[in-house]
Amino acid sequence: MTVSPADFPPPFDWREFVAEPTDPADERIDVGVLIVGGGPAGLSAAIRVGQLLEEHPEVAEHLGDVPVAVVEKGRAPGAHLLSGAVVNPRAFRELFPGMLTEDMPFRAPVVREGVYFLTPKRHVRVPAPPTMWNHNHYVASLSEIGRWLAEKAEELGVTLVPETSARTLLVKGTVERRLRRRARAARALEEALAEFERMGAKLWAERARTELDRVGGRQPRSPGELTPSERRIAELVAEGLSNKEIAATLFVSVHTVEVHLSHAYAKLCVHSRAQLARRLAASKYGNRDLLAAGGAPGASPEPGRRGR
Ligand SMILES: Cc1cc2nc3c(=O)[nH]c(=O)nc-3n(C[C@H](O)[C@H](O)[C@H](O)COP(=O)(O)OP(=O)(O)OC[C@H]3O[C@@H](n4cnc5c(N)ncnc54)[C@H](O)[C@@H]3O)c2cc1C
């Protein structure tokens, strides 16, 4: 009698591995093909799907506003890929037919290799086993490969959604804009912009600003819409305290103060401490002129630099 392990599979319930969505339906981003994990495998898969969709635009059309997306739990593709590597270029040649090896993300070809048996005091060179032959392979950094593949994927229209909440918000804002839900788009994009400005990510901030312009510019919100923390910090700013003093008063880090403050700036569309104070005073005393004077749309300096 033949006994095969495949005849005795362990019990499997997909619910143990796949969670049901918990966000409200109108806050979800619908994607055509979702790839989880922005490592070499996930990014290559996204690139291949992107290439196929370029050949079949009618299929891409069916897949909606975000035909292909990659979610990555690192802050950027490549951020969680740490190993140095010796790479066989075969998969790259298959994925990018006709691309020159010089254009691939490798540092140098392998020109010499050796395998050694190590003892506490000596080393003995041994013949390399076939699995360790690396002739015609290349030395590379895996995180560089990840970043390079991510760029190629983006060129093909793949949406990358790394852990950075700002980029998720940017994607959400862009999708909301395309669905003509202006207020929601503006809210997501304002938060994304504030976060990018705080991180000093200028190019991303520029992208968020461009998207915001497309939804008709930044819409100032009322101080009542600030979160309790943002409101408290904004009030202390209005009282004239520096970021350092606020941090000491509230027993939080200066960084936390800067984050909340940048969100408050973005929400109220102000770009100075004086404007912020005026907006708060105006809302307190119901002065419409002051409210209107609160802030015009425009680039704001980083809140961290505003502290005295
Ligand atoms: C120490 C070491 C040395 C190595 N040296 C070499 C070498 O010299 N040459 C070589 O060719 N290969 C080498 N490898 C193997 C190579 O790194 C792997 O084959 C390759 O990284 C596998 O790619 P992958 O995309 O399948 O997985 P990974 O590289 O592991 O990528 C998975 C990605 O998914 C993300 N992720 C995981 N879970 C989630 C989740 N739930 N949600 C969102 N994102 C998620 C991770 O952050 C990661 O970015 C080495 C590996 C190690 C560990």
The ligand as a Tripos MOL2 file, in Angstrom:
@<TRIPOS>MOLECULE
LIG
   53    58     1     0     0
SMALL
NO_CHARGES

@<TRIPOS>ATOM
      1 C1         21.2240   36.3070    4.8320 C.3       1 LIG1
      2 C2         20.7150   36.0950    3.4470 C.ar      1 LIG1
      3 C3         21.5870   36.0900    2.3880 C.ar      1 LIG1
      4 C4         21.1050   35.9050    1.0880 C.ar      1 LIG1
      5 N1         21.9900   35.9420    0.0580 N.ar      1 LIG1
      6 C5         21.5470   35.7910   -1.2110 C.ar      1 LIG1
      7 C6         22.4290   35.8640   -2.3150 C.ar      1 LIG1
      8 O1         23.6230   36.0630   -2.1510 O.2       1 LIG1
      9 N2         21.9120   35.7410   -3.5800 N.ar      1 LIG1
     10 C7         20.5900   35.5240   -3.7910 C.ar      1 LIG1
     11 O2         20.1820   35.4300   -4.9510 O.2       1 LIG1
     12 N3         19.7150   35.4400   -2.7560 N.ar      1 LIG1
     13 C8         20.1640   35.5530   -1.4820 C.ar      1 LIG1
     14 N4         19.2810   35.4790   -0.4290 N.ar      1 LIG1
     15 C9         17.9060   35.1210   -0.7080 C.3       1 LIG1
     16 C10        17.1020   36.3170   -1.1730 C.3       1 LIG1
     17 O3         17.2370   37.3460   -0.2330 O.3       1 LIG1
     18 C11        15.6480   35.8500   -1.2850 C.3       1 LIG1
     19 O4         15.5800   34.7940   -2.1810 O.3       1 LIG1
     20 C12        14.7560   36.9410   -1.7900 C.3       1 LIG1
     21 O5         14.8550   38.0950   -0.9810 O.3       1 LIG1
     22 C13        13.3160   36.4300   -1.7790 C.3       1 LIG1
     23 O6         12.4810   37.4190   -2.2750 O.3       1 LIG1
     24 P1         10.9570   37.4500   -1.8760 P.3       1 LIG1
     25 O7         10.3680   38.6330   -2.5700 O.co2     1 LIG1
     26 O8         10.3520   36.1260   -2.1050 O.co2     1 LIG1
     27 O9         10.9020   37.6270   -0.3000 O.3       1 LIG1
     28 P2         11.5390   38.7830    0.5990 P.3       1 LIG1
     29 O10        12.8110   39.2850    0.0530 O.co2     1 LIG1
     30 O11        11.5440   38.2080    1.9810 O.co2     1 LIG1
     31 O12        10.4720   39.9590    0.5060 O.3       1 LIG1
     32 C14         9.2390   39.8990    1.1550 C.3       1 LIG1
     33 C15         8.7490   41.3300    1.3310 C.3       1 LIG1
     34 O13         7.4200   41.2760    1.8030 O.3       1 LIG1
     35 C16         7.2470   42.1720    2.8810 C.3       1 LIG1
     36 N5          6.1820   41.5820    3.6850 N.ar      1 LIG1
     37 C17         6.2010   40.4380    4.3870 C.ar      1 LIG1
     38 N6          5.0150   40.2210    4.9730 N.ar      1 LIG1
     39 C18         4.2160   41.2650    4.6230 C.ar      1 LIG1
     40 C19         2.8640   41.6050    4.9310 C.ar      1 LIG1
     41 N7          2.0850   40.8240    5.6780 N.pl3     1 LIG1
     42 N8          2.3670   42.7500    4.4150 N.ar      1 LIG1
     43 C20         3.1390   43.5520    3.6280 C.ar      1 LIG1
     44 N9          4.4210   43.2620    3.3240 N.ar      1 LIG1
     45 C21         4.9570   42.1340    3.8090 C.ar      1 LIG1
     46 C22         8.6220   42.2220    3.5490 C.3       1 LIG1
     47 O14         8.8010   43.4720    4.2340 O.3       1 LIG1
     48 C23         9.5590   42.1110    2.3470 C.3       1 LIG1
     49 O15         9.8850   43.3820    1.8120 O.3       1 LIG1
     50 C24        19.7360   35.6830    0.8790 C.ar      1 LIG1
     51 C25        18.8530   35.7020    1.9480 C.ar      1 LIG1
     52 C26        19.3360   35.9150    3.2240 C.ar      1 LIG1
     53 C27        18.3420   35.9440    4.3650 C.3       1 LIG1
@<TRIPOS>BOND
     1     1     2 1
     2     2     3 ar
     3     2    52 ar
     4     3     4 ar
     5     4     5 ar
     6     4    50 ar
     7     5     6 ar
     8     6     7 ar
     9     6    13 1
    10     7     8 2
    11     7     9 ar
    12     9    10 ar
    13    10    11 2
    14    10    12 ar
    15    12    13 ar
    16    13    14 ar
    17    14    15 1
    18    14    50 ar
    19    15    16 1
    20    16    17 1
    21    16    18 1
    22    18    19 1
    23    18    20 1
    24    20    21 1
    25    20    22 1
    26    22    23 1
    27    23    24 1
    28    24    25 2
    29    24    26 1
    30    24    27 1
    31    27    28 1
    32    28    29 2
    33    28    30 1
    34    28    31 1
    35    31    32 1
    36    32    33 1
    37    33    34 1
    38    33    48 1
    39    34    35 1
    40    35    36 1
    41    35    46 1
    42    36    37 ar
    43    36    45 ar
    44    37    38 ar
    45    38    39 ar
    46    39    40 ar
    47    39    45 ar
    48    40    41 1
    49    40    42 ar
    50    42    43 ar
    51    43    44 ar
    52    44    45 ar
    53    46    47 1
    54    46    48 1
    55    48    49 1
    56    50    51 ar
    57    51    52 ar
    58    52    53 1
@<TRIPOS>SUBSTRUCTURE
     1 LIG1         1 GROUP 0 **** ****
